[in-house]
Each structure stands twice: as C-alpha cells, then as structure tokens.
C-alpha cells in the first residue's frame, strides 16, 4: 500500500524543560519549511528592535529577538500575556541580567507559533513589569531558540525570516560567531581602534556598541565624549559614557562614525571580563544573516546611517522606593544639570501623577515637552526636554556590497518543504530531500526528517532497493521501530524478497502488536501471493485496531475486488474516500471497481480526478494493484 508522507514533527532537542519533564509533558517542535521561507513583515509600530508577530494559542503578539537573553528557556513573556493566556507557574528562575539580578516565574505555553515553527508545551520566563515601558512588545525570543535557526533581516524591505541553520552560502566576507559554554553568550569578531576583539552579539541592546576600555585601547581613536547616559536593562537602569569612534568592521562590512557607550568599572561587561557588545544600533544599519549554529554573521547591501535609539531628554537616573523616585545620577550636558535638581532629591509626582513604578521613560519625554516634577519637599520644578545628545558627527554612508548569492539563502529550507510533498513524488522531488541530507551544515534532526520522507518517496518511482538501503541505514543508526520495519517490508514485497518481508512484518508486530501498518503490509504480501482470503483476514484485524484507517479500508476494498465481490469493494473504498479524499490512489481503486461493475462514466471521472491530484501516485497505483490495466 502506498505510504503517506508524515508531517514534520520533532522533539525539540535544544530546550531543557526540567519542570515540564517532571510532569511528563514533553516539549515538541513542528517545522513547516514551506512557511519558513516566506518573509514576515516586521511591525512598523515597534522601533528599536528586531520584531515580528508571533501567536500564542492562536492570539497575535509582537515579539523581539534578543541574542543577549541567555539560558535554556526559549521565550520570555510579560505578565500581561500570562494573565490573558491563564498560564500557571511551574517553577522559577534566578538569573543575572543587565542592571542587576532578577527572579522570574516560569510558565508553560501550550502552543506558540513563530514563522514556520510551532512549539508545544514549551517554557517561558515571565518579566512582571514588561520589557520596555511604552512599547507593544510582549514576548522575547531568546538565544536558546536562535541557536538552531538562521535569521535573515532585510531592513530596506522591513522583513525577516527564520530558516534552517546552515542554509546560506559560505563567503569570504562573513564574520565568525562563537558560542561559549562558560559564558552562555555568543561572540563575534569585530575590528575597532586598529585591533580585533570578540564582542557579545546582543540584539536586545539598544546602543550600537558598548566598549570595555580595560580590553580595548581607545585613547588614540576615540572621538568626542558626549555625555553620561542611562539605558534600561532587565535588572534595572545602567549608566555609561557616550562617545564616537571612526569605524568598526565585521567581516568585510565597514561601519563609519560609531556612537558607543563606554563601560564603567565593575559594570556588567567588566564584571565578566568581556571586551564589548554589539547591539541593535549597529546591526540595523545593514541587511544581515545571523546564523549562530552555523557560526557566521554576514552583512550585505548598502550601509545605512546610524539610527539613534530613544535616549534621555531630561537627564536623570533614579531609583524607586515606596512610590518615591530618588535621583541617583544627573547626566552631563543635560537639562537636569542646568536645573535646581541635585543627586539625592526625591520626586513624589510627575505631571501631577502619583508614581506607581519605575518612571525611567516617563522622565524622558519627546524633545520640546515640558515636564513638571513635584519634589517631596514641596518644591515644583519644570524642565523642558531637549535632545541633548543630538551633537554626534554626521554619519558617512558606505555603499559596500557584500559578495553573497542571495538566491541560495533558504534553498535547503525550501528543499525540506518540497521533500514532504507526496503529490509530486518523482525523481526531482527525491533530490530535494537529498539536498537537505547532503548539506553538512544542516542539523541532524532536520536531516532525519528529510531522510524519513525520502524513504517513503523512493517507492513512488520504483526505486525499492534504494528505499530498503535508506531504511536499513536509518535503523542501524536510530534503532528499529515497528513503522520503519513495516515500510521496509513493503519495498521488499515489490522486489520479491518475500521471506525477508515476512520477517520484517513479524519483527514489527513483535515490537508493537497494534501496528496497523504491519498488518496492511502482510495483507499486501498475501495479495501478491494470490492468497486473498489470508489478506482479508489480516486487513480485517487491522480494522479492529483502527476502524477508520483510510489505508486499511483501501486494502479491504482491493481484497474484495480480487475475489470478485465488487459491491463490498465499492462500499469499502467509498468509506475510505469519505475519510480521506485527497489521495489519487483511492480514486484509481474506485475507478477500477466501477469499471468492473460496468459504470464506465463514473470510472472515467475517478480516473481523471486521480490524475488531476497526482500523476505519480496514479501511475504507481495502477502499476502496483492493476498491472493488467496498463
């Protein structure tokens, strides 16, 4: 019986969901390759992030991609998502974050769809106060997911896609990416100030780059120091110094006039002995391919002017306690520096509103906005916001074009999608599977899907010995399963290896007494031997195990057909078609039954419908079951 190609369904191996395993709930990962190669429009409302729409239990949210968010859990969500989805806590996590340490609840997400991926029963950490106040981001895609995927972003077309890792051509222009187990971070090599350094690749960082002067000698290449600035980390606010640098290189890409923050002593980078980090502010200056698993970062296309993320317009850094903000830092050259405010002052209201949470962004409104601050001593101070960092040098545009064959990016991902299309099971389709299998950079768990599909496709073109070889090799590496043994038995039946086929069927049933495919294969074997009654006995037993199995009903119809009981054959094939109408083989079977019953018009309708569905499958079915019709 012609086997149906199974949907791509894998256990996701790169997620460590200890809490779920304790509940015997295994996470799983489905990859729709045809969907993955399609471009996803990035939300225009979300600035300063690599963002895309994702779906949790069918509801749409905006997510950002953050390579700096580490650990084994692939997602973080806001408390709003947890409440809307009614997700319950399964454990908690303590982690180091920029700005301090945080403790997060861990919840289980039943279903989350990201591009061509659908993950079930996976974990997410919960960030109670959200990621960025005032943004519409509710989900962060963390590094754990990205290590098995290739991210391609085209800023000029406002789109991205997530492909199979390793699915792009190697070029001399790319920079290397290294994942370091000890730090749980990914690093890429950059050239700055005349030397090469490994920087963290942190797409969640708003700045272009952050530099640790303890590792990078900047005295001869630093431009004008602009100001002390504060930025927001998951664990709280950070303070550093803003400066300009003439150039940074990554592979063959050169970025001019870089605005960077300088790490203070004992800051997050300094604490971990890291030279620096590359953030969103740099990678958004050119289209790029980031492939952590494949170890490469490739910029291509024209270099754009640097986009400066939202930055302070008042110039205060604060801490909060009991709904009171305490000023901890006043930035140089800022409106706050030229006001009566001093470090240590306490703010009780902002614009006559009581303070209920960290007001970092409220304290930095759009330029030309007047902010009213009521100090707890009763003094009311009004400050006009200005863009006091708008003094950076004009960015010099670089029109460097990286040498990269864009047509080849995503070719293996597309091939994996075509590899499962059983409607066109011909020699070129088998080559699509081989494309994935022979690509040394594609992970083994995707190759196993391609191999599984190819095993099932080979018999369509009469390449039974190749199918047997593939199945044998697969079992040698992965171990015997009842399903694989049943598939091998079917190909062995076709080339007359009757004893070997029967041995495979017996072994399959020994492994799983309820394996329907083995009883279908045994029925097929008896039909080939002309022992139709024995074949019917086995297929009827298969139907006691699975009464609505379309394949088993088709085999039952064939048994009645061979015995000349066309009325019962027609009842069985009609029931099969009621369950599954898209298979050409079933229409061929009914066409032959109708022909025997003298219903020539109906026979021709089924025959034509079968060939409209799939010529390959129709030819196979006639050769397999009705050779005298040829």
C-alpha positions in Angstrom: 0.0 0.0 0.0 1.3 3.4 -0.9 2.5 5.1 2.3 1.5 8.6 3.2 4.2 11.2 4.0 4.1 12.0 7.7 4.0 15.6 8.8 7.3 17.0 10.1 7.1 16.6 13.8 10.2 16.6 16.0 11.1 16.6 19.7 12.9 19.9 20.1 16.3 18.9 21.4 17.7 22.3 22.4 15.2 23.2 25.1 15.8 21.9 28.7 12.3 21.9 30.2 13.0 20.3 33.5 9.8 21.4 35.1 7.7 20.0 32.2 9.6 16.7 32.2 8.8 16.3 35.8 5.1 16.5 34.8 5.7 14.0 32.0 4.9 16.8 29.5 7.4 16.6 26.6 8.0 19.8 24.6 7.7 19.3 20.9 8.6 21.3 17.8 7.0 21.3 14.4 8.8 23.0 11.5 6.8 24.0 8.4 9.6 24.5 5.9 7.3 26.0 3.2 6.0 28.5 5.6 9.5 29.3 7.0 10.9 30.5 3.6 8.1 33.2 3.4 9.1 36.6 4.5 7.5 38.1 7.7 6.7 41.8 7.8 8.1 43.4 10.8 5.7 45.6 12.8 6.1 49.2 11.8 4.9 50.3 15.3 7.8 48.6 17.0 11.0 50.7 16.8 14.5 50.0 18.1 14.1 46.2 17.9 14.2 43.2 15.6 10.5 42.5 15.9 8.0 40.1 14.4 4.4 38.8 15.1 4.0 35.5 17.0 0.9 33.6 18.0 0.3 32.2 21.5 -2.6 29.8 21.5 -3.8 31.5 18.3 -3.6 35.1 19.6 -1.2 37.5 17.9 1.5 39.3 19.9 4.6 41.3 19.0 8.0 39.7 19.8 11.5 40.9 19.7 14.7 38.9 19.1 17.3 39.1 21.8 20.5 37.2 21.4 21.7 38.6 24.7 19.0 36.8 26.6 20.6 33.5 27.6 19.7 30.3 29.3 17.9 27.1 28.2 14.4 28.6 28.0 13.5 29.9 24.6 11.0 32.7 25.4 10.2 35.4 27.9 6.8 36.9 28.2 5.1 39.8 30.0 2.8 39.3 32.9 0.0 40.6 30.6 0.4 37.6 28.4 0.5 35.2 31.3 -2.8 36.6 32.6 -4.5 36.7 29.2 -3.5 33.1 28.4 -4.1 32.0 32.0 -0.7 30.4 32.2 0.2 28.8 35.6 3.6 28.9 37.2 5.6 25.6 37.0 8.9 26.8 38.6 11.0 29.9 38.9 14.4 31.0 37.7 17.1 33.3 39.2 19.3 34.9 36.6 21.8 37.7 36.1 20.5 40.5 33.8 21.9 43.8 32.7 21.3 46.2 35.6 21.1 43.5 38.3 19.8 40.1 39.2 16.2 39.1 38.7 13.9 36.3 39.8 11.3 35.2 37.2 8.4 32.8 37.3 8.5 30.0 34.6 5.2 29.1 32.9 4.2 26.5 30.3 2.9 27.7 26.9 0.7 25.1 25.3 1.3 26.4 21.7 3.4 29.2 20.3 3.9 29.8 16.5 6.9 31.7 15.3 7.2 31.9 11.5 7.3 28.4 10.2 7.7 26.9 13.7 5.1 25.7 16.1 6.3 24.8 19.6 4.0 22.9 22.0 4.4 22.5 25.8 7.4 24.8 25.9 8.5 27.1 28.7 8.8 30.8 29.1 10.1 33.1 31.8 7.8 35.9 33.0 9.0 39.5 33.2 6.5 41.2 35.6 7.0 44.8 34.5 7.4 44.2 30.8 10.4 44.7 28.6 10.2 48.3 27.6 7.7 50.7 29.1 5.5 52.2 26.4 6.3 49.6 23.8 4.0 47.0 22.4 6.4 44.1 22.8 5.1 41.2 24.9 7.5 38.4 24.0 11.2 38.0 23.8 12.7 35.2 21.6 15.8 34.2 23.4 19.1 32.7 22.3 18.0 29.1 23.1 15.7 29.1 20.1 18.0 31.0 17.8 20.9 28.6 18.1 19.1 26.2 15.8 17.9 28.7 13.3 19.2 31.2 10.7 17.8 34.7 11.0 17.8 36.9 7.8 16.7 40.5 8.2 16.2 43.0 5.3 15.7 46.4 6.8 15.2 48.1 3.5 12.1 46.0 2.9 11.1 45.8 6.6 11.0 42.0 6.7 12.7 38.9 8.2 12.5 35.1 8.1 13.8 32.2 10.2 15.3 29.4 8.2 17.3 26.2 8.9 20.7 26.9 10.4 23.5 26.5 7.8 21.1 27.4 5.0 23.3 30.1 3.3 26.4 30.0 1.2 29.8 30.4 2.8 31.6 33.6 1.7 34.9 35.3 2.5 33.0 38.4 3.7 31.4 36.8 6.8 32.4 37.3 10.4 32.5 34.3 12.7 30.1 33.6 15.6 31.3 31.6 18.5 29.1 30.2 21.3 31.0 30.0 24.6 29.6 27.5 27.0 31.2 29.1 30.0 29.6 32.5 29.4 26.4 31.2 27.7 26.9 34.0 25.2 27.5 34.3 21.5 30.5 36.3 20.4 31.6 37.8 17.0 34.9 39.2 16.0 35.0 43.0 15.2 37.7 45.3 14.2 37.9 48.6 16.2 40.7 51.0 17.1 43.2 49.1 14.9 42.7 45.6 16.5 40.4 42.7 16.6 38.2 41.8 19.6 35.4 39.4 20.4 32.3 41.2 21.3 29.0 39.8 22.6 26.3 39.8 19.9 23.3 41.3 21.8 20.4 42.3 19.6 18.4 43.3 22.6 20.9 46.1 23.4 19.7 49.5 22.0 23.2 51.0 21.6 25.3 50.4 18.6 28.1 49.0 20.7 29.3 49.1 24.3 33.1 49.0 24.9 35.1 48.0 27.9 38.1 50.3 27.9 40.0 47.7 30.1 40.2 45.5 27.0 40.1 47.9 24.0 42.7 50.6 23.7 40.6 53.6 22.8 42.9 56.6 23.6 44.1 57.2 20.1 40.8 56.5 18.3 38.1 57.9 20.5 36.1 60.9 19.3 34.4 63.5 21.5 32.9 62.1 24.7 29.2 63.2 24.5 27.6 62.6 27.9 26.8 60.2 30.6 23.7 58.3 29.6 21.4 55.8 31.2 19.8 52.8 29.5 17.4 50.2 30.7 18.3 46.6 31.4 16.1 43.8 32.6 17.6 44.1 36.0 17.4 47.9 36.2 19.0 51.1 34.7 22.6 51.3 33.7 24.9 54.3 33.4 27.8 54.7 31.0 29.5 57.3 28.8 28.7 58.1 25.2 31.5 58.6 22.7 32.2 58.4 18.9 34.6 56.1 17.1 35.7 56.5 13.4 35.0 52.9 12.2 34.1 49.3 13.1 34.4 46.3 10.8 32.6 43.0 10.8 33.9 40.6 8.1 34.1 42.9 5.0 31.4 45.3 6.2 32.7 48.7 7.5 30.6 51.0 9.6 31.7 54.6 9.9 31.3 57.0 12.9 30.1 54.6 15.5 28.3 56.0 18.6 29.3 53.8 21.5 28.8 53.7 25.2 31.9 53.2 27.4 31.5 50.6 30.2 32.2 51.9 33.7 34.5 49.9 36.0 32.6 47.0 37.7 29.8 47.2 35.1 28.3 44.0 33.5 30.9 43.7 30.8 33.8 44.5 33.2 32.5 42.0 35.8 32.7 39.2 33.2 35.9 40.2 31.5 34.3 40.9 28.1 35.7 43.4 25.7 32.4 44.8 24.4 29.0 44.1 22.9 27.3 44.8 19.6 23.7 45.9 19.8 20.7 46.7 17.7 22.0 50.2 17.0 24.8 48.6 14.8 23.1 45.6 13.2 20.2 47.7 12.0 22.5 49.6 9.7 22.6 46.9 7.1 20.7 43.8 6.0 22.2 40.8 7.6 22.2 37.0 8.0 22.9 35.8 11.6 23.5 32.0 11.9 24.6 31.2 15.4 24.5 27.4 14.8 26.4 27.8 11.6 28.9 30.2 13.2 28.6 33.2 10.9 27.4 36.8 10.7 27.0 38.3 7.2 26.1 41.9 6.4 25.1 42.7 2.9 23.7 45.6 0.9 24.2 49.3 1.5 25.3 50.5 4.9 22.7 52.9 6.3 23.1 55.9 8.5 23.1 55.1 12.2 19.7 55.2 13.9 20.0 56.6 17.4 17.5 54.8 19.7 15.3 56.7 22.1 17.6 58.5 24.5 17.3 60.7 27.6 15.8 64.2 27.1 15.8 65.3 30.7 19.0 63.6 32.0 18.0 61.8 35.2 18.7 58.3 36.5 16.6 57.3 39.5 15.7 54.5 41.9 12.2 53.9 43.3 11.1 53.1 46.8 7.5 53.4 48.3 6.3 55.3 45.2 9.1 57.9 45.5 11.9 58.4 43.0 15.3 59.2 44.3 17.7 60.9 41.9 20.9 58.8 41.7 22.6 60.4 38.8 22.4 63.6 36.7 23.8 63.4 33.2 26.3 65.8 31.9 25.2 68.4 29.3 21.5 67.6 30.2 18.6 70.0 31.0 18.6 68.4 34.5 22.2 69.5 35.0 21.2 73.1 34.4 18.2 72.9 36.8 18.0 73.1 40.6 17.8 69.3 40.8 20.6 67.5 42.7 21.6 63.9 43.4 19.6 62.7 46.4 16.5 64.8 45.7 13.2 62.9 46.0 10.4 63.1 43.5 6.8 62.4 44.6 4.8 63.3 41.5 5.4 63.7 37.8 3.0 65.9 35.9 0.7 65.8 39.0 0.5 62.0 38.7 1.4 59.7 41.6 4.4 57.4 40.9 3.5 53.8 40.7 6.5 52.1 39.1 10.0 52.9 37.6 9.4 56.1 35.7 12.6 55.9 33.5 10.7 56.5 30.2 8.2 59.0 31.7 11.2 61.0 32.8 12.4 61.2 29.2 9.5 62.6 27.1 9.8 63.8 23.5 12.0 66.8 22.9 10.3 70.2 23.5 8.0 68.7 26.1 7.8 70.4 29.5 8.0 68.1 32.4 6.6 69.1 35.9 8.4 67.4 38.8 7.0 67.8 42.3 9.7 67.2 44.9 8.7 65.6 48.2 9.8 68.8 50.0 7.0 70.6 48.1 9.2 72.3 45.5 7.8 72.2 42.0 10.4 72.2 39.2 9.6 72.5 35.5 12.2 71.3 32.9 12.0 71.5 29.1 13.1 68.3 27.5 15.7 68.6 24.7 17.6 66.1 22.6 20.9 66.9 24.3 22.8 64.1 22.6 22.0 65.4 19.1 25.5 66.6 18.6 27.1 63.5 17.1 29.0 63.8 13.8 27.3 63.3 10.5 27.3 59.6 9.6 29.3 58.9 6.4 27.4 56.5 4.2 29.2 53.4 3.0 27.7 51.7 -0.1 29.7 48.5 0.4 28.0 45.5 -1.2 28.9 42.2 0.3 29.6 39.4 -2.1 26.8 37.0 -1.4 24.5 34.9 -3.6 21.1 35.8 -2.2 19.3 33.3 -4.4 20.9 30.4 -2.4 19.8 31.6 1.0 16.9 29.4 2.2 17.4 26.8 -0.6 17.7 23.9 1.9 14.8 25.1 3.9 12.7 25.2 0.8 14.0 21.8 -0.2 12.9 20.4 3.1 9.4 21.7 2.4 9.3 20.2 -1.1 10.7 17.0 0.2 7.5 16.2 2.0 5.2 17.0 -1.0 4.0 13.4 -1.8 1.7 14.8 -4.6 4.9 15.2 -6.8 6.9 12.1 -5.8 9.2 12.0 -8.7 13.0 11.9 -9.1 13.4 15.7 -8.8 11.4 15.6 -5.5 13.7 12.9 -4.1 16.6 15.3 -5.0 15.0 17.9 -2.7 15.3 15.5 0.2 18.9 14.8 -0.8 19.7 18.5 -0.9 19.0 18.7 2.8 20.6 15.3 3.7 23.9 16.2 1.9 24.2 19.8 3.3 26.9 19.4 6.0 25.7 22.5 7.9 22.1 21.4 8.3 21.4 19.9 11.8 20.9 16.2 12.1 17.4 16.4 13.4 16.3 18.2 10.2 18.2 15.7 8.1 16.3 12.9 9.8 13.1 14.4 8.6 14.3 14.6 5.1 15.6 11.0 5.2 12.3 9.8 6.6 10.4 11.5 3.8 12.8 10.2 1.2 12.4 6.6 2.4 8.7 6.9 1.8 9.1 8.7 -1.6 11.5 6.3 -3.2 8.9 3.6 -3.8 6.8 6.0 -5.9 9.4 5.9 -8.6 10.1 2.1 -8.3 13.4 2.6 -6.5 12.7 -0.1 -4.0 16.2 -1.2 -3.3 17.3 2.4 -2.5 14.3 2.6 -0.1 15.4 -0.6 1.6 19.0 0.7 1.8 17.8 4.0 3.3 15.6 2.3 5.8 18.2 -0.2 6.8 20.8 2.6 7.3 18.3 4.6 9.3 17.5 1.7 11.7 21.2 0.9 12.1 21.8 4.5 13.4 18.5 5.1 15.2 17.3 1.7 16.2 14.5 -0.5 14.9 10.9 0.8 15.0 7.7 -1.1 14.0 6.8 1.7 11.5 10.2 1.6 9.7 10.2 -2.2 9.6 6.7 -2.1 8.0 7.9 0.4 5.4 10.9 -1.8 4.6 8.6 -4.8 4.2 6.5 -3.0 1.6 9.6 -2.3 -0.6 10.8 -5.9 -0.1 7.5 -7.2 -1.3 7.8 -5.2 -4.5 11.2 -6.8 -5.5 10.2 -10.3 -4.5 12.0 -10.6 -1.2 9.1 -12.5 0.3 10.8 -14.2 3.2 12.6 -11.0 4.2 9.4 -9.0 4.0 7.6 -11.5 6.2 10.4 -11.4 8.7 10.2 -7.6 8.8 6.4 -7.8 9.4 6.8 -10.3 12.2 9.5 -8.2 13.8 7.3 -5.1 13.6 4.4 -6.8 15.2 6.8 -8.2 17.9 7.8 -4.6 18.7 4.2 -3.3 18.5 1.3 -5.8 18.4 -1.0 -2.9 17.4 1.0 -1.6 14.5 -1.7 -1.2 11.7 0.9 -0.7 9.0 2.4 -4.1 9.6 -1.0 -5.8 9.1 -1.5 -3.7 5.9 1.9 -4.9 4.7 1.1 -8.5 5.5 -2.2 -8.2 3.6 -0.4 -6.7 0.6 2.1 -9.6 0.7 -0.7 -12.2 0.7 -2.4 -10.4 -2.3 0.9 -10.6 -4.2 1.0 -14.4 -3.5 -2.7 -14.7 -4.6 -3.8 -15.7 -1.1 -6.6 -13.2 -1.0 -8.6 -14.8 1.9 -5.5 -14.6 4.1 -5.0 -11.0 3.1 -8.6 -10.1 4.0 -8.2 -11.9 7.4 -5.2 -9.6 8.2 -6.8 -6.4 7.0 -9.9 -7.1 8.9 -7.8 -7.5 12.0 -6.1 -4.2 11.2 -9.6 -2.5 11.1 -10.4 -3.9 14.5 -7.4 -1.9 15.8 -8.2 1.2 13.7 -11.7 1.2 12.2 -11.3 4.5 10.4 -7.9 3.9 8.9 -8.2 5.0 5.3 -5.3 2.9 4.1 -6.7 -0.3 5.7 -10.1 0.3 4.1 -8.5 0.7 0.7 -6.7 -2.6 1.2 -10.0 -4.2 2.2 -11.6 -2.9 -1.0 -8.8 -4.4 -3.0 -9.3 -7.8 -1.3 -12.9 -7.8 -2.2 -12.0 -6.6 -5.8 -9.6 -9.5 -6.3 -12.3 -12.0 -5.0 -14.9 -10.5 -7.4 -17.1 -9.1 -4.7 -17.4 -5.6 -6.3 -20.4 -4.4 -4.2 -18.5 -4.8 -0.9 -15.3 -3.5 -2.6 -17.2 -0.3 -3.5 -18.6 0.1 0.0 -15.1 -0.2 1.5 -13.5 2.3 -0.9 -16.3 4.8 -0.6 -15.8 4.7 3.2 -12.1 5.3 2.7 -12.8 8.2 0.4 -15.2 9.7 2.9 -12.4 9.7 5.4 -9.6 10.9 3.1 -10.4 12.3 -0.4 -7.1 13.8 -1.5 -5.2 10.6 -2.4 -5.1 9.7 -6.1 -4.6 6.0 -5.3 -8.1 5.7 -3.7 -9.7 7.2 -6.8 -7.8 4.8 -9.0 -9.1 1.9 -6.9 -12.6 3.1 -7.2 -12.2 3.7 -10.9 -11.2 0.0 -11.4 -14.1 -1.2 -9.3 -16.6 0.9 -11.2 -15.2 -0.4 -14.5 -15.8 -4.0 -13.3 -19.3 -3.0 -12.4 -20.0 -1.5 -15.8 -20.1 2.1 -14.6 -17.8 3.4 -17.3 -18.7 7.1 -16.9 -18.1 7.1 -13.2 -15.0 5.1 -13.7 -13.6 7.7 -16.1 -14.5 10.5 -13.7 -12.5 8.9 -10.9 -9.6 8.1 -13.2 -9.4 11.7 -14.4 -9.7 13.0 -10.9 -6.9 10.8 -9.7 -4.5 12.1 -12.4 -5.5 15.7 -11.6 -4.4 15.0 -8.0 -1.1 13.3 -8.8 0.2 11.7 -11.9 3.0 10.0 -9.9 0.6 8.4 -7.4 -1.9 7.3 -10.1 0.8 5.7 -12.2 2.2 4.0 -9.1 -1.3 2.7 -8.0 -2.1 1.2 -11.4 1.3 -0.5 -11.6 1.0 -1.7 -8.0 -2.5 -3.0 -8.0 -3.9 -3.2 -11.5 -1.0 -4.1 -13.9 -3.4 -5.7 -16.3 -5.0 -2.3 -16.9 -1.8 -0.9 -18.4 
